[in-house]
């Protein structure tokens, strides 16, 4: 608080007959004089305040500097949206792999190998009817073993029987039929009763293409 000095009582003397002291009532001009004195002291104090050197230069420099750039941070995606995006990316990757996969891919279980129908042919006319044992033709167990060897019989077939040929070998044992026809072809066949064996090429007149057997096929 700024001191205002001795109180001015508006009189020439201290307490006298014509003046008023502190014990009595205030003179009419005492309040105005005190206010004027206070204003004078405040102006004097304000004039004595010095501006720090370089303050206005610093204010101008800070005012001319560019405003700092505000970078918006990306909002985090909800967890559910992230899962959907991940699933979509995985689906696209799977589709691309399916298109550029190195070889055919089958999701189906491996089924039986396709077969070709062949019909048994007996060169003896007398054996083209009936199913007697004398007219039965042998299915061999091994196409490279002697046809009539003991133990090389897998079953019997007759003229006109339809067989399912799975494959053929072209380097089997040479066989000659009753008409003099020879062949080294042997067909791996299955009868209608499920009997499997090798039929000599001379025992059929097949005109359809049959795939060659893989090595070691039995």
KETI-117401 format. One record per residue (C-alpha): residue number from 0; residue in three letters; z, x, y. Coordinates in Angstrom, 3 decimals. Layout:
+------+------+----------+----------+----------+
! resi ! resn !       up !     east !    north !
+------+------+----------+----------+----------+
!  NUM !  ALA !        Z !        X !        Y !
...
+------+------+----------+----------+----------+
% end
This chain:
+------+------+----------+----------+----------+
! resi ! resn !       up !     east !    north !
+------+------+----------+----------+----------+
!    0 !  UNK !    0.000 !    0.000 !    0.000 !
!    1 !  UNK !   -0.918 !    1.341 !    3.489 !
!    2 !  UNK !    2.062 !    1.630 !    5.835 !
!    3 !  UNK !    1.717 !   -0.076 !    9.206 !
!    4 !  UNK !    4.374 !    1.941 !   11.065 !
!    5 !  UNK !    7.149 !    0.518 !   13.200 !
!    6 !  UNK !    6.949 !   -3.211 !   13.746 !
!    7 !  UNK !    5.609 !   -4.108 !   17.105 !
!    8 !  UNK !    7.753 !   -6.798 !   18.721 !
!    9 !  UNK !    5.624 !   -7.381 !   21.811 !
!   10 !  UNK !    8.379 !   -6.414 !   24.321 !
!   11 !  UNK !    8.995 !   -3.427 !   26.503 !
!   12 !  UNK !   12.487 !   -2.760 !   25.232 !
!   13 !  UNK !   14.361 !   -3.256 !   22.024 !
!   14 !  UNK !   16.525 !   -6.340 !   21.918 !
!   15 !  UNK !   17.078 !   -7.667 !   25.414 !
!   16 !  UNK !   17.383 !  -10.732 !   27.375 !
!   17 !  UNK !   13.695 !  -11.328 !   27.739 !
!   18 !  UNK !   12.529 !   -9.934 !   24.302 !
!   19 !  UNK !   13.004 !  -11.235 !   20.750 !
!   20 !  UNK !   14.461 !   -9.124 !   17.972 !
!   21 !  UNK !   14.222 !   -9.365 !   14.206 !
!   22 !  UNK !   16.960 !  -11.864 !   14.129 !
!   23 !  UNK !   15.151 !  -14.365 !   16.270 !
!   24 !  UNK !   11.825 !  -16.184 !   16.043 !
!   25 !  UNK !    8.437 !  -14.387 !   16.037 !
!   26 !  UNK !    6.460 !  -13.961 !   19.216 !
!   27 !  UNK !    3.063 !  -15.651 !   19.390 !
!   28 !  UNK !    1.021 !  -12.371 !   19.391 !
!   29 !  UNK !    3.002 !  -10.398 !   16.804 !
!   30 !  UNK !    1.004 !  -11.576 !   13.724 !
!   31 !  UNK !   -2.407 !  -10.866 !   15.304 !
!   32 !  UNK !   -1.411 !   -7.343 !   16.329 !
!   33 !  UNK !   -0.202 !   -6.493 !   12.842 !
!   34 !  UNK !   -3.471 !   -7.740 !   11.303 !
!   35 !  UNK !   -5.503 !   -5.688 !   13.782 !
!   36 !  UNK !   -3.470 !   -2.591 !   13.004 !
!   37 !  UNK !   -4.027 !   -3.117 !    9.247 !
!   38 !  UNK !   -7.787 !   -3.483 !    9.678 !
!   39 !  UNK !   -7.895 !   -0.240 !   11.739 !
!   40 !  UNK !   -6.061 !    1.687 !    9.048 !
!   41 !  UNK !   -8.381 !    0.338 !    6.288 !
!   42 !  UNK !  -11.487 !    1.385 !    8.230 !
!   43 !  UNK !  -10.037 !    4.840 !    8.706 !
!   44 !  UNK !   -9.326 !    5.174 !    4.975 !
!   45 !  UNK !  -12.838 !    3.983 !    4.101 !
!   46 !  UNK !  -14.420 !    6.518 !    6.467 !
!   47 !  UNK !  -12.468 !    9.332 !    4.820 !
!   48 !  UNK !  -13.929 !    8.530 !    1.328 !
!   49 !  UNK !  -16.686 !   11.077 !    0.588 !
!   50 !  UNK !  -19.684 !   10.409 !   -1.712 !
!   51 !  UNK !  -19.831 !   12.916 !   -4.632 !
!   52 !  UNK !  -22.723 !   15.364 !   -4.145 !
!   53 !  UNK !  -25.907 !   14.423 !   -6.053 !
!   54 !  UNK !  -24.723 !   10.872 !   -6.905 !
!   55 !  UNK !  -27.709 !    9.065 !   -5.373 !
!   56 !  UNK !  -30.180 !   11.496 !   -6.986 !
!   57 !  UNK !  -28.670 !   10.837 !  -10.395 !
!   58 !  UNK !  -28.853 !    7.075 !   -9.801 !
!   59 !  UNK !  -32.528 !    7.286 !   -8.822 !
!   60 !  UNK !  -33.361 !    9.459 !  -11.849 !
!   61 !  UNK !  -31.654 !    7.111 !  -14.243 !
!   62 !  UNK !  -33.454 !    4.153 !  -12.698 !
!   63 !  UNK !  -36.906 !    5.725 !  -13.136 !
!   64 !  UNK !  -36.338 !    6.709 !  -16.830 !
!   65 !  UNK !  -38.263 !    4.565 !  -19.357 !
!   66 !  UNK !  -36.264 !    1.950 !  -21.155 !
!   67 !  UNK !  -35.355 !    2.950 !  -24.706 !
!   68 !  UNK !  -37.645 !    1.465 !  -27.332 !
!   69 !  UNK !  -36.092 !   -1.160 !  -29.542 !
!   70 !  UNK !  -37.156 !   -0.833 !  -33.198 !
!   71 !  UNK !  -36.817 !   -3.985 !  -35.235 !
!   72 !  UNK !  -35.257 !   -3.314 !  -38.598 !
!   73 !  UNK !  -36.918 !   -5.074 !  -41.527 !
!   74 !  UNK !  -35.004 !   -8.020 !  -42.829 !
!   75 !  UNK !  -33.839 !   -7.794 !  -46.385 !
!   76 !  UNK !  -35.615 !  -10.106 !  -48.749 !
!   77 !  UNK !  -33.535 !  -12.519 !  -50.772 !
!   78 !  UNK !  -32.869 !  -11.482 !  -54.366 !
!   79 !  UNK !  -34.966 !  -14.339 !  -55.762 !
!   80 !  UNK !  -38.035 !  -13.356 !  -53.712 !
!   81 !  UNK !  -37.724 !   -9.753 !  -54.914 !
!   82 !  UNK !  -37.741 !  -10.926 !  -58.541 !
!   83 !  UNK !  -40.869 !  -13.040 !  -57.973 !
!   84 !  UNK !  -42.674 !  -10.096 !  -56.363 !
!   85 !  UNK !  -41.685 !   -7.782 !  -59.226 !
!   86 !  UNK !  -42.924 !  -10.311 !  -61.795 !
!   87 !  UNK !  -46.248 !  -10.675 !  -59.968 !
!   88 !  UNK !  -46.737 !   -6.895 !  -59.867 !
!   89 !  UNK !  -45.977 !   -6.636 !  -63.589 !
!   90 !  UNK !  -48.472 !   -9.420 !  -64.374 !
!   91 !  UNK !  -51.224 !   -7.701 !  -62.356 !
!   92 !  UNK !  -50.495 !   -4.354 !  -64.058 !
!   93 !  UNK !  -50.663 !   -5.988 !  -67.481 !
!   94 !  UNK !  -53.994 !   -7.642 !  -66.627 !
!   95 !  UNK !  -55.466 !   -4.330 !  -65.449 !
!   96 !  UNK !  -54.271 !   -2.583 !  -68.617 !
!   97 !  UNK !  -55.839 !   -5.335 !  -70.750 !
!   98 !  UNK !  -59.209 !   -4.823 !  -69.040 !
!   99 !  UNK !  -59.239 !   -1.012 !  -69.325 !
!  100 !  UNK !  -57.466 !   -0.623 !  -72.687 !
!  101 !  UNK !  -59.110 !    2.079 !  -74.865 !
!  102 !  UNK !  -59.885 !   -0.116 !  -77.855 !
!  103 !  UNK !  -59.844 !   -3.705 !  -79.066 !
!  104 !  UNK !  -56.376 !   -5.151 !  -79.474 !
!  105 !  UNK !  -55.809 !   -8.046 !  -81.841 !
!  106 !  UNK !  -52.621 !  -10.045 !  -81.652 !
!  107 !  UNK !  -53.520 !  -12.012 !  -84.753 !
!  108 !  UNK !  -52.196 !  -10.903 !  -88.126 !
!  109 !  UNK !  -54.770 !   -9.141 !  -90.279 !
!  110 !  UNK !  -56.460 !  -11.685 !  -92.529 !
!  111 !  UNK !  -58.451 !  -11.191 !  -95.732 !
!  112 !  UNK !  -61.634 !   -9.155 !  -95.466 !
!  113 !  UNK !  -64.753 !  -11.340 !  -95.325 !
!  114 !  UNK !  -66.675 !  -11.625 !  -98.577 !
!  115 !  UNK !  -70.266 !  -12.241 !  -99.596 !
!  116 !  UNK !  -71.187 !  -14.667 ! -102.373 !
!  117 !  UNK !  -73.122 !  -13.155 ! -105.274 !
!  118 !  UNK !  -74.315 !  -14.967 ! -108.418 !
!  119 !  UNK !  -74.123 !  -13.559 ! -111.935 !
!  120 !  UNK !  -77.493 !  -13.012 ! -113.606 !
!  121 !  UNK !  -78.061 !  -12.512 ! -117.341 !
!  122 !  UNK !  -81.466 !  -11.110 ! -118.276 !
!  123 !  UNK !  -81.272 !  -12.749 ! -121.732 !
!  124 !  UNK !  -82.705 !  -16.240 ! -121.502 !
!  125 !  UNK !  -80.725 !  -17.468 ! -124.484 !
!  126 !  UNK !  -77.479 !  -16.718 ! -122.643 !
!  127 !  UNK !  -78.316 !  -18.570 ! -119.430 !
!  128 !  UNK !  -76.740 !  -21.762 ! -120.751 !
!  129 !  UNK !  -73.357 !  -22.211 ! -122.342 !
!  130 !  UNK !  -70.305 !  -19.961 ! -122.122 !
!  131 !  UNK !  -70.006 !  -18.408 ! -125.519 !
!  132 !  UNK !  -68.243 !  -15.081 ! -126.058 !
!  133 !  UNK !  -71.548 !  -13.593 ! -127.220 !
!  134 !  UNK !  -73.084 !  -14.301 ! -123.810 !
!  135 !  UNK !  -70.097 !  -13.166 ! -121.698 !
!  136 !  UNK !  -70.631 !  -10.235 ! -119.318 !
!  137 !  UNK !  -67.894 !   -7.731 ! -118.601 !
!  138 !  UNK !  -66.222 !   -6.970 ! -115.282 !
!  139 !  UNK !  -65.188 !   -3.290 ! -115.292 !
!  140 !  UNK !  -61.941 !   -1.784 ! -114.043 !
!  141 !  UNK !  -63.636 !    1.433 ! -112.883 !
!  142 !  UNK !  -67.299 !    1.594 ! -111.795 !
!  143 !  UNK !  -67.480 !    5.318 ! -112.623 !
!  144 !  UNK !  -66.201 !    5.050 ! -116.171 !
!  145 !  UNK !  -68.396 !    4.210 ! -119.183 !
!  146 !  UNK !  -69.100 !    0.484 ! -118.956 !
!  147 !  UNK !  -68.388 !   -0.298 ! -122.607 !
!  148 !  UNK !  -65.374 !    2.028 ! -122.878 !
!  149 !  UNK !  -62.253 !    0.588 ! -124.390 !
!  150 !  UNK !  -59.793 !   -0.441 ! -121.723 !
!  151 !  UNK !  -62.478 !   -0.688 ! -119.003 !
!  152 !  UNK !  -62.562 !   -4.482 ! -119.080 !
!  153 !  UNK !  -61.064 !   -6.501 ! -116.215 !
!  154 !  UNK !  -62.437 !   -9.907 ! -117.242 !
!  155 !  UNK !  -65.479 !  -11.939 ! -118.272 !
!  156 !  UNK !  -68.168 !  -13.825 ! -116.348 !
!  157 !  UNK !  -71.248 !  -15.838 ! -117.363 !
!  158 !  UNK !  -74.709 !  -16.429 ! -116.033 !
!  159 !  UNK !  -74.685 !  -18.616 ! -112.910 !
!  160 !  UNK !  -71.057 !  -17.896 ! -111.908 !
!  161 !  UNK !  -70.548 !  -17.515 ! -108.167 !
!  162 !  UNK !  -68.366 !  -14.525 ! -107.261 !
!  163 !  UNK !  -66.883 !  -13.314 ! -103.946 !
!  164 !  UNK !  -68.078 !   -9.740 ! -103.362 !
!  165 !  UNK !  -65.824 !   -7.740 ! -101.055 !
!  166 !  UNK !  -67.813 !   -4.485 ! -100.982 !
!  167 !  UNK !  -70.215 !   -2.301 ! -103.002 !
!  168 !  UNK !  -70.393 !    1.317 ! -104.160 !
!  169 !  UNK !  -73.814 !    2.921 ! -104.598 !
!  170 !  UNK !  -72.831 !    5.979 ! -106.661 !
!  171 !  UNK !  -71.324 !    4.289 ! -109.685 !
!  172 !  UNK !  -72.265 !    4.811 ! -113.318 !
!  173 !  UNK !  -75.949 !    4.144 ! -114.124 !
!  174 !  UNK !  -76.398 !    0.885 ! -116.078 !
!  175 !  UNK !  -79.537 !   -0.486 ! -117.758 !
!  176 !  UNK !  -79.860 !   -4.180 ! -118.670 !
!  177 !  UNK !  -81.754 !   -5.800 ! -121.581 !
!  178 !  UNK !  -84.950 !   -5.974 ! -119.487 !
!  179 !  UNK !  -84.867 !   -2.260 ! -118.608 !
!  180 !  UNK !  -83.642 !   -2.663 ! -115.006 !
!  181 !  UNK !  -81.300 !    0.151 ! -113.914 !
!  182 !  UNK !  -78.861 !    0.515 ! -111.022 !
!  183 !  UNK !  -75.904 !    2.606 ! -109.851 !
!  184 !  UNK !  -74.624 !   -0.175 ! -107.573 !
!  185 !  UNK !  -71.351 !   -1.869 ! -108.423 !
!  186 !  UNK !  -69.834 !   -4.840 ! -106.598 !
!  187 !  UNK !  -66.083 !   -5.339 ! -106.207 !
!  188 !  UNK !  -65.804 !   -9.073 ! -106.894 !
!  189 !  UNK !  -63.237 !  -11.804 ! -107.419 !
!  190 !  UNK !  -63.856 !  -14.814 ! -109.681 !
!  191 !  UNK !  -62.946 !  -18.400 ! -108.913 !
!  192 !  UNK !  -59.916 !  -17.936 ! -111.173 !
!  193 !  UNK !  -58.723 !  -14.947 ! -109.123 !
!  194 !  UNK !  -59.822 !  -12.234 ! -111.595 !
!  195 !  UNK !  -60.860 !   -9.050 ! -109.789 !
!  196 !  UNK !  -63.208 !   -6.378 ! -111.141 !
!  197 !  UNK !  -66.481 !   -4.488 ! -110.740 !
!  198 !  UNK !  -69.804 !   -6.194 ! -111.521 !
!  199 !  UNK !  -72.813 !   -3.930 ! -112.326 !
!  200 !  UNK !  -75.747 !   -4.333 ! -109.947 !
!  201 !  UNK !  -78.038 !   -5.162 ! -112.862 !
!  202 !  UNK !  -75.948 !   -8.303 ! -113.532 !
!  203 !  UNK !  -76.924 !   -9.975 ! -110.287 !
!  204 !  UNK !  -80.029 !  -10.521 ! -108.191 !
!  205 !  UNK !  -78.218 !  -10.363 ! -104.860 !
!  206 !  UNK !  -80.394 !  -10.448 ! -101.719 !
!  207 !  UNK !  -77.582 !  -10.423 !  -99.134 !
!  208 !  UNK !  -76.134 !   -7.354 !  -97.424 !
!  209 !  UNK !  -72.712 !   -6.319 !  -98.710 !
!  210 !  UNK !  -70.661 !   -3.654 !  -96.855 !
!  211 !  UNK !  -69.948 !   -0.373 !  -98.604 !
!  212 !  UNK !  -66.433 !    0.081 !  -99.976 !
!  213 !  UNK !  -64.041 !    2.471 !  -98.223 !
!  214 !  UNK !  -63.315 !    5.715 ! -100.039 !
!  215 !  UNK !  -60.755 !    5.152 ! -102.771 !
!  216 !  UNK !  -61.272 !    1.369 ! -102.984 !
!  217 !  UNK !  -60.202 !    0.012 ! -106.369 !
+------+------+----------+----------+----------+
% end
